[in-house]
Amino acid sequence: MAVRRPEVLRSFLESERARLQVEIAQIDADGATNLGYGNHMADDATEAFEQAKDLALRQNAERLLLQVEGALDRFEHGSYGTCERCETEIDPARLEALPYATLCLRCQQRLNT
C-alpha cells in the first residue's frame, strides 16, 4: 500500500462513518414525526414527496456507509489501496479523491463500458 497519507484517509473514513450514521438516524427521526396525511390533496402530495425524498436520501447514505465501512475493513485486513479486480495498487490520487474506491481507474472504466 503506497497511499501517501493512510492515517489521514483512515481518519477521514472514520469521521465519515460517524457522520453518515448520524445522518441516517436524523432521517429516521424526521420521518417518524411526519407520519400521516392531511385533509387536502396538496398536503398529501407534499407529504408523499417528502417521504420519497427521505427514503432516497436514506438509501444513498446507507450505500455510502457500506462503502466507507468496506474501506475501513480493508484497512484492518491490509488490503486497502489494492484493486479488487486486478490486485494492482490504486493510484494514491484516486484514493485521496475517493477514499472508499475498490477499483483502480482502469478496472472502473472497464466496468462502466
N, C-alpha and C positions, 0 to 999 in steps of 0.2 A: 504494500500500500504506500503510494508516494504522494498522498494528499498533502498539500503544503501545510495546512493547519488543522490536523484532525481534531485536536482538542476544541478548537473554535467551532468547527462544524458539529461536533458531538454536543457541545453546549447549546448551539442553536437548535438542534433537533430536540433536545430535552425541553427547552423552553417552548418550542413549537408544539410539542406533545401536550404540555400543560395548558397552553393557550387554546388548543383545539378541544380539549376535554372541558374547559370552562365554557367555550362557545357552544358545544353540544348541550351541556347542562342548561345554559341560558335559553337556548332554542326550546328545549323541553319545558322549561318553566314558563316561558312566554306562551307556548302553545296550550299549556294546561289552564291558563287563565282566560283563553279566548275560545272556550268551548261553547257551542250552541249557536243558534241562528236567531236573527231578529225577526221583526214583523213586516219588513219591507224587502222586496226583491233586490233592490240595490244593496241593502245591508247584507243580505245573504250572499250576493255575488262578491262583495268585498271580503267577507269572511272566508269564502271558498278560495279566493285568490290568495289571501294571507296564509291559509293552511297549506296550499300548494307551494307557495314560496318558502315557507318554513321547512316543509318536507325536502325540497330541493336543496336548501342550504344545509340541512342536517345531513343529507346523503353525501353532499360534497365534503363536508367536514369529516364525516366518518371515513370516506375514501382516502382523504389526505392523511388522517390519523393512522390508518393502516399502513400507508406508505412510510410515514415517519417512524412508526414502531418497527417496521421491517428494516429500515436503515439502522436503527439502534440495535436491533438483533444482529445485524451483520457486523456492527462494531464489536459486539460481545463475542462473536464467533470468529473474528479476524478476517472476514471476507468483505468488509466494507471497501469500496473503491474498485472492486473486481466485477467485470461484466458477467451477468448470469448466463449469457448465451455462449460467448466465445472465450470467456475466462481471461481476457486481457484487462489491463489496467484502464479504468475510466479516466479520461482526461481530468486533471485537477480543476481546470477552469469550469468544466461541466458540473463537477460536484459542488463547486462554490456557488454556481448559479442555481443548481437543483440538487441540494444535498441528499435527497432520497432517491436519486436516479439509480436504477438497477441495470441499465444497459449502457454500453458505450454508444457514442453518436452513430457509428456505422451500423450497429445492430438495430438501434432505434429507427434509423432511416429505412432499413430493410423491412422492419416491422410495419412501417407506415405506408409502404408502397404495395 
